Amino acid sequence: MTDQFLNDLLKKMTTEEKVAQLMQLATPFFKGASNSGEITGPMVNMNITDELVENTGSVLGAWGAAEIKAIQERHLKDNRLGIPLLMMADVIHGYRTIFPVPLAIGSSWDLELAEKSAQIAAKEAAVAGIHVTFAPMVDLVRDPRWGRVMESTGEDPYLNGEFARVQVRGFQGKNLKDDMEALAACVKHFAAYGAAEGGRDYNTVNMSERDLREYYLPAYKAALDAGSEMVMTAFNTVDGIPATGNKKLMRDLLREEWGFDGVLISDWGAVKEMIPHGIAANEKEAAEKAIKAGLDIEMMTTTYASHLKELIEEGKVDGSLLNEAVMRILELKDKLGLFENPYRGADEEREKELLLSEEHRNTAKELAAKSCVLLKNEHVLPLKKEQKVALVGPFAEGKDILGPWSFLGSTDEAITVKAGMEQKLGEKVKVAKGSDIEAGEGTDLEQAINIANEADVIVLALGEASEMSGEAGSRTNIKLPDAQLKLVEEISKLGKPTVAVLFNGRPLDLQGVIDKTDAVLEAWFPGTEGGAAIADLLYGDVNPSGKLTMSFPQNVGQVPVYYNHFNTGRPKGAPDAQIRYVSQYLDSPNSPLFPFGYGLSYTTYAYDQFSLSANTLHAGETLTAQVNVTNTGKVAGDEIVQLYIQDKVGEVVRPLKELKGFEKIHLGPGESKTVEFTITEEQLRYHHADLSLTSDPGEFTVYVGPSSAEVQEQTFELV
């Protein structure tokens, strides 16, 4: 449609109709919906009139082509101006075909496959009638106590930004109006939700603006640069003000400084939550703060509907703010082609064809295999098909492997470890549960020991239930539950080769597992094809290539622990360091159990001939870092070559190293490749004390290696 059409439409709207466009309601509120489930949370006892619903702008959580068509059809009959609804949902890591959780996808370091997974999720959701996905979640995460780390791609701002770009591209395609099988993306949670104090969900965030800009904002900016149509506000405070009512953050930074003119939506109930936060005395004041901050859509509370018209009439809110918000929503509906085709991609026949198709399952399997990280291997893996295997643990046949936010993914359709191994072996695998996920009473521990005694090798399938991580899944104890640790202890007494396969949504404290098993494969929540992918890895049909994008702590007392930390004035290990009076723990190493970038393979790689093209760099010029990588083992594999840089002396303290590039290469046995990275002055810039983004002349160290902890180094001078 033309700008004139949208302007004319806006002029025809009453204030009440405009305000209603700014409200998002869940599916049960809408006529035509078959889902008339219980209304919970902030909407209980709210006075939601038929008139308000008939003018509402968007729907939360509707799915299925037939359902969405019915809702839209009834709405268009009731809406005076025929303005279509936007259908939004949390399509995070798959719609019906479920891919690994985002933290696992990050561990693949495979941008192409990550983009493809987002594209497939968009296709499946779009033919089911959905228009917008609340993804990608790009919050930088450093605290595994926070359950939502599973939604992020990790602890590094550069890598998170790279994944943000490709996921937005995958979801949105090239043109939303022409591509009926694409979704509008909504990057979240703006801003710094991943830094919730104590790792406790919905908690406050407190950091300097310099830290915010240096580490937490870049991935959001990368998503917006890739064209993300929407932004979702965070539940947390930023500099003492909840994000949803934070004018400096939303209107000044996001809209004015960054130039974002897309739709800004609150998270569930976040506008009304300004009251318990303590910056709004009542709903009316919350509505005033939100609209002035630049918020367009209020999700699942009614402060706008109840008070915005009154605020405008009283002169407390300029009516132009309402018009701007409505226009942004209308423009998004226009970009999606909803005025021409309000049913857009919804297609029942296409649903049957696409959902959980063989092609989609194959991609899910490939990504799951590339997302798993081999943490330990004492000459046990890969398994041999002639070995007698005992498969033991609550995840041996457990189907809870999709993870949180798996939308329409069905555990009944998930491939278990047992099923994957039987597909591989063509015969029955001996299985015993041994313990439940959290309880050991009444389970078949004795049977587990019996079948393990008869086996050549034992595979322990262990982990968290999906509800133990994800939103509201914060934990102070990030070990495996005691019942499973007891199972590991008893199995270890048999003295047989033992492999642990872990299903979880966060880095774990692995004491009691890592020290009692011979091999550990971190599978995360691997999605629909998880068991098949794991079987491929266990038997060596696929060589593990995943590498961690979030550090694993020695224990929870180290948290937060991350690779790109600052030094101190008394660093442990310095040439003149004292024994006691240095920055250290008395009962634990400072370093994580497994660092960022770490992951083993069934082959080995040698790095040599690392060099720089020059020992100085001038602004406007480039420097080339070059390293030779050789597969020194007997099987082919993929290696992720990582480039880090350290600014030795800055105006403010700089991290010990920062990821600045990576390349994934495939090498056959004995094969070598030369990997080159280009270094520019722009990569050396950081936010100074005055928040200016500039670089400093001086010495820099370049590190290259297979992880953040195992590197070779060269130095150069920026002049």
N, C-alpha and C positions, 0 to 999 in steps of 0.2 A: 504494500500500500504506500501511497505518497505521504509526505509530511503533512500536506494539506488535509488529507483524510484523518490523520491522527489528531491534528489540531482542531478540526471541526468536531470530531468525536468528543474530545475533551471539553469543548465549549457546550456541548449538549448535556453533559453530565451534571447532575445536582451535586451539592456538597456531600450529601449522604452516599450517593453512588461512588463518588471519588474515594471517600473514606473506606468504604467497603472493599474497594480494589486493593487496599493496603492490608487486608486481613487474610490470613491463611488458616483454613480449618481442615480437620481430618475427615476422611471419607464418610464416616457414619452420619455427619451432619447433612449430607446432600441427598436430595430426592433423586431417585434413579439408581442409587447405590444398593447393592444387595447386602453389603456389610453394614449392619445396624448395631454393631458391637457397643459395648459399654464405653461411655465417655469418662475418662479418668483425668487426673492431674489438674492443671489450672483451669480447665474448662468446666469442671463440675459446678453446678448451680449457677452458671452464667446464663444470662437471658439472651439466647441466640434466637432471634426472630426469623420467620420465613423470609421477610423482606431483606434482612441482612444477608442471609445465605444466598438469596437470588442475585445479589450484587457483589458477592465475594469474588476476589480475583484469582485465588489459587487453591488447589486441593493438595493435602498432604497424605501420601501413602496409598493412593489408589493404584490398582494394578489389574492387568488383564484387558485385552482389547474390547471384549464385549462389555465389561463393567464400565470402562472409561467412556466408551461411546454412549452408554445409557446415561451416565452422569452428565456428559456434555450436552447430549440431545435435550434432556429435561431442562438443563440450565439455560440453554439458548431459547427455549420456549418461554421461560419465566423472566429472563433478563430483558428489561425494556429496550436496551440498545443493542442487544445481540452480541455482547462482548464475551468472547470465549474464555474458558477457564484455563489456567496453567496447571498441569499435572506434575507434581514433584515427588521424588522418593529418594531413599538412601540406597542407591545402587553403587556400592563401595568397591567390592572386588568380585563383581559378577551379579547377574540377575537370576537366571536359572542354572546356567553353567557357572559353577563357583571356582574362581581362581584362588591361589594362595592369598592370605591376608597381606596387606600392603607392606608390612615390615619384612615379610618373606620375599615379596616381589623386589623390594630394595636389595635384598641379599643376592638376587640374581645378577645385579649390575647390568641387566640387559634392557636397554632403553627401547630397542625395537620390539621386543616381546611384550614389554610393559604397555607400550602404545597399542599393540595388537589386542591385548587383553581388554583394555579400555574400549577399543572399537567394538569388540564382540559383545561386551556388556551393554554398550549403547545400542547395538543392533537388536539384541533380545528385548531390552527395555522399551525401545522405541516402537517396535511392532506390537508391543503390549500396551501402547498408548501413552507412555510416560514421555514428558517433554524435558524435564530438568533432573539432573542427579546432584545430590549433595556430596560432591567429590570433585577434585581430590582433596584429601586432608593432608596438609603439608606442614603441620606443626612440628618444629624441631623438638626432639625428645632426648632427655638425658637421665630420666629417672624411671627405672623399670617397675617401681611400685605403682605407677600410674597405669591403669588398665588399657588406656587408649593408645599406648605406644604401638599396639598392633595395627593401628590405622595409619601410622606414619611410615615413611621410608627410612627414618633413622636420625642419627645425631649430628649429621653434617649439613651445613647450609647449602654448600655447592651441590652436593649429590641430591639433596631434597629438591633443589631448584631444577635440576636436570629431569628428575622424574615428574615434577609438576608440569613442566612444559609438554612432555610427551603424553601424559595422561589427558591433559586438556585437549591436545591435538587428537588423541584417540577418541575421546568422547564426542567432540564437536565436529570432527571432519573439516572439510574445506568451506562449506556453505550450509548453514542450518536450514535456510529456506528451500534449497534444492535437494538436500540430503534428508530424506524422510526417515532414515535409519541412524540418525545422529541425535545426540542430546546436548542441551546447553549444560555447561559445567558450572559448578558453584564451589569456588575454592574456600576452604575453611581451616581453622576457626580464627578469625582475625580479631585480635592478634595475641600470640605468645601463650596460647592455651596449654601447650606442651610443657610449660614451666610452672605448672600448678604447685604451690608450696607443699612440701612433704609428699609429693606424688598423690595427693588426695583430690579426687575429681571435684570439679566445680569450685575449687579453692582459689584463693587469691594468688596473684602474681605480682612480684615486686622486683624490678630491675631498673638499671639506669637506661636512659634513652639511647645511650651509645651502644650498650649491649643489645637492646631491642633492634636497632638499625643494623648492627654488624652481623648478628647471628640469627635472629628470629624473623626479621622481615624479608630477607632476600628470596625465600622460596615462594612467598605470596606474590611478590613482585614478578617473579619468573612466570607464575601461572597467569597473571594479568597481562604480561607481555605476550604470552601465547594466545591471548584473546578470551580468557575466561569471562563469560557473560555475567556471572554473579559472584558475590562474596557473602559469606555468612559470618556474623559476629560471634565472638567467643563469650562463654559464660563468665570468664574471669575479669578481675580488675586489671587495668593497665595504668600505672602511676596513680593508684588510689581511686580510679574511676572505672566502674564496670564498662566493658567495651561497648555494650549496646547503647549506652548514653554518653559515650566519650567523644565529644565534639572535636577535640584536638586530634584524636586518632582517626575518626571516620571522615569528618568533613574537611578538616584542615590537611591531614596527611593523605588519606586515601583518595579523596575527591579532588582537592585543590592541588596538592604537591604532585601526586601521581597521575592525576587526570582521569581517574576512573569514573565513568558516567553510566555504568551498568547498574543492575539491581542489587541493593543491599538488603539482606534478610536477617532477621534475628534467629538465634537458635530457639529451641522449644521453650516457650514461656519466659524468655530472658528479659523481655521488657518489664513485665510485672515483678521480676526478681530484683529490680533496682530498689524495691521497697525493703526487703530484708537485708540487702547490701547496705542500706542506710544512706542512699543519696537521693531518694524520693520519699516524700512523706505519704504519698497516696498514688493511686493509679493515674490521676490527672497529671500530676507532676512527672510521673514516669513517661507518660505519653509526650509531654512537652519536651523533655530531655531527649527522647529518642528521635523525634522528628527534627529537632534542631541539630542533632548529631548527624543527620543524613540517612536515617533508617527508612527504607521504603516499605518493606513487608514485615508485619508483626505475626510471628508464628505462634498460634495456639494460646494467645491471650487477647483480651478485647479492650485494651486501654485506648487504642485509637478509635475504635468503633464507639466507645462510650464517651470520649472526652475531646476528640480532635476538633469537631465542629464547634463546640463550645469555646475551646481555646482560641480558635480563629475569630469567632464573634467577639470575644473579649479583648482581642488585639494582642494576646500573649504569643500567638504564633502567626507569622505572616502566611497568608493564603497561598503565596507563590511556592512555599515549601511543599504544600499538598499537591499543587499542580505539577511540580517537578517530579515528585515521587510517582504520581499516577502516570505521567508521560513515560518515565523510564519503564514502567511495567507494560504499558501499551506498546512501546518500542520493542520490548523483548517478545511479546506475543506476535508482533509483526515480523520480526526476524525469523521466528519459527514458522511463519506462514499460516498462523492460526486464523487470521481473518478470511483468508481464501479457503482454507481447509481446516476447520476446527477439530476434525478427527485425526488430522495429520497422518502419522504412520500406522495407526492402530489397524491391525489386520489379523483376523482370527486364523486364516489359512497360513499366513506367513509365520504366525506364532508356532503353529504345528511343525512347520518346516525348519525353523531356525533354533528354537529352544532346545538346548541340550543335544544339538546335532553332533554327528561324528567329528566333523571338522572342529567344532568348538571344544569338544572333549579332548581331542588330540592336542590342541593348543594349551588347554588347561594342564594336561599331563606333562607337556614339554616344559612349561613354566614352573610347575611344581618340582620337577627334577632339577631344574637350574636354580631354584630357590633354596633347596636344602643345603645345609652347611655341614661338612664333615669336620667335627671338632677334635676327634681323637681316633687313632687307628694303630693299634699295636699288632700289625701283621695278621689281622683277622679278616678284614674286608679286602677285596670282594669275596663273598661266599662262593663255594663250589656246589654245583647242582647235585653232586653225589653225596654231599654231607647230610647227615641226619640233623634236622633243625627242630628245636623246640621253640615255639612262638608263645611267649608268656607275657601277661600284663593286661590291664584294663582296655588298652587300645589295640589288642591283638585282633579282636573282632569288633571293637567299638567303632561306631559310625559318627561320633561327635568330632569330626575332623574338618568341618567346613569353617569353623571360627565364627566370631561375632560379625554382625552386619552381613549375613549371607543371604538376605532378602528371600527369594523364592527357592533357594537351594534346598534340596531334600536330602536328609541324611540317609534315607532309603536308597537313594541313587548314588551315594558315595561309595567308592571302591575302598574297602578296608585293606589293612596290611595282609590279613589272611587271604582275602580274595586275590590281591595282587600277586602274592607268592604262589598261589595255586594256579593262576593264569600262567605264571612263569614256569612252574615245575611240571604242570600237567598231572598233578597228583595231590592228594590230601596232605595238609600240613597239620602236624600235631599241635594242638592249642590248649592252653589252660589260662584262665583269667588271673589266678593268683591273688588278686585283690581288686576291690573296686577302686574308683579314682580317689575317693577320700576315706573309705572305710575298708577294714580288712576282715571284720567279723563275718563268719558264715560263708566266706569265699573258699575257693579250692586251692589253698596254698599247698596242701599235701599233694594234690594231683599235679600242680605245677612242678614241684620238686621231683615227682616220679618221672614225668616225661622229660624233664631236664636231665635227669640221671641217665636216660637212655640215648641222649642226643650227643652229637659231636660238637655242636655249637648252639648257643642259646641266644635268641633275639628277644629283648625286653621292649615291649611297646608301652611307653609311659607318658604321662603328661598331665596337663590341666584340662578340666572341663571348660568348654567355651565360655560359660558364664563366669568363670574365674578371672577372665580378662575382658577387655572391651569397656564400653561406657559403664560407669559406676562399678568397675571391677578393680578398684584400688586394693592393694594388699601390703601389709608390713612384712609378711613372711613369704618370700618368693622362692622357697624350696619346693620340691615336690611334696605332696601330702605324706604324712608319716606312714600311712598304710603302704604306699608304694616304696618308700625308703626301706621299710622292713622287708618287703618282697625282694628288693635288690640285695639287701644284706644276706638274706637266706640263700638266694641263688648264688651269690658270690662265694659262699662257703663250699660249693661243689667243686670249685677250682677249674671250671670248664671255660673255654673261650666264650666271652659274652659281649653282645652288641646291644647298646641302648639306642632306641629310636624315640625321639622326644617330640611330643605334640603340645604346643604352647603358643601363647600370644605375646610373650615378653621374654627378655633375657632372664634366666633363672640362676639362683644360687645352686650350683651343681654339686656341692659337697655331699658325699654319700652316694653319688652316681659316678662322677668322673674318676674317682679314686677306686671304684669297685667294679669297673667294667673295662674291657679291652678296646672298645671302640664306641664312639658316640656320634650319632647322626642327628643333627637338629633339623627336624622336618617342619617346624612351626605348625600352623593350621594350613594344610596344603591344598584343601579344596576337593572338588568332586572326584578328581582322578588321583588323589593323594596316594592310596595304597598301591596303585599300578606304578606310579613314579618311584615310590620307595623301593619296590621290588626290583625295578630296573637298576637302581643305585646299589642295592645290597648285593646283587649278582654281577655287577660290573658291566651290564649292557649300556649303562650311562656312567660316565666318569664324573664324580662330584666336582662342581666348579663354583658353588656359591661361596660368598664371603660376607662376613658380618657387617652390617651397617649400624649396629648398636653394640657397644661393649658389654661383655658379660662380667659381672663383678665377682670378686673372690667370695664376698658375702654381702648381705644387705647393708652392713655398717659402712661400706665404702661409698654407697650411693649418695650423690651422683658421681659416677665415674665415666669419663669420656676422654677420647684421645687428644682433642684439640684444646687442652687446658693450658693455663698460664703456669709459668715457673713462679717460685717464691724467692724471697731473699735468702732463704736457707734450704736450698734444694738438696734432697737426699742424693748421694752419689757424686756430688761435686768434689773436685780434687782436694779442697780444703775442708770438706764437711766433717763435723764432729760425729761421734757415734750416737749421741742422744739428742742434742739440741739442734735437730733438723726437722723439716716438715715430713712427718712420717706417723704411721701407726706402730704401736708396740706389739700388736698381736696380728698384724696382717701386712702383706706387701702393699705398696701404693698402687702398683700396676693392676689392671684387671686380670681376671682369669684368662679371658680371651679378648683381644683388642679389636677395635674397628679395623675392618679390612682383612681379618683373619679367616682362613678356610683351607682345609687340606684337600689333597687329590690322591688318586691312585697312581699317579706318576709324580715325578719331581722335576723342578725347574731350576736352572742356573741362570743368574744374572751376571753379566760381565760387560766390559768395554763401555762402562757408563762415562759419558763425557758431555761437556757443554761446548757449543760452537764458538763461544767467546767468554772471557772472564769479566766483561763489562756489558752493561745494557744502558742504552740511551732511550729517552722518551721518544715514541714514534717508531722505534725499531723493534726487532724481535730477536729472541735468543732461542736456540734449539737445544733441547736436552735429548740425548740419544742413548739407548741401552740395548744390548743384545740379550735375548732371552732364548734359552735352549731347553727343549724337553729332554731330560737326561734319563727318563724312565723307559718302560717297555710298552706303554699304551698311549694312545692319543688323548689329548685333553685340552680344555679351555683354561687359559690363565688370564687373570685380571691384573694388569700392570698398573700400578698406582703412582702418581706424581704428587709430592707434597713440597711446600715451600715454607721456610721460616724467615721472618724478618728479625734479624738479630738484635737490632736496637730501634725502638720506635718512640714516638712522643708519649704514647701510652703503652702499657704492657701488651705484648703480642703473644699469640699461642705458640707452643713449642713446635707445632707443625700444622699446616692446613692443606687439605686436599684441593688440588688445583686442576687435576686432570686424571683420566684413566682410559685404558684401552683394553678391550677383551679380544684376545687372539687365540686361534686354534693352532695347535702344534702336534704333528705326528711324532712318533718315537725318533729321537735323534735330530729332529728338525729345529732350526734356529730362525728367529725373525728379529729384525731390528725395529724397535718401536721408537717413534719420535714424538716429542711434545714441543709445542711452541709456547714460549713464555713472553709475555708483554708487560709493559709498565702498568697497564690497567689492572692486571691480576694482582699487583702488589699494593693496590690502594686499600685504605681502611679508614674508618671513621675516627677522626682525631678528637681531642678534647672539646673542640668547638663544633663537632659533628660534621666538619667538612670531610669530603671523601677524596683524599689525596694520598700520594706515596711519599716516602722519605728516602733521600739518597743514603747509601750505605751498603753494608754487607748483607747478603741473603744466602741461605743454604737451601739447596735443592736436594730432595730425597726421592729415590726411586726404589720400589720393591714390591713384594707380594702382599704386604700388609703395612699398617701404620707403625708397627713395632720392628719390622725386619726390613731395613733399608740400607742403601748405599748413598753416599752424599758427595756433592760438589758445591763449590761456592762461586758467587759472582758479585760484582759491585754494580749498584744502580748509580749512575752519575748524571 
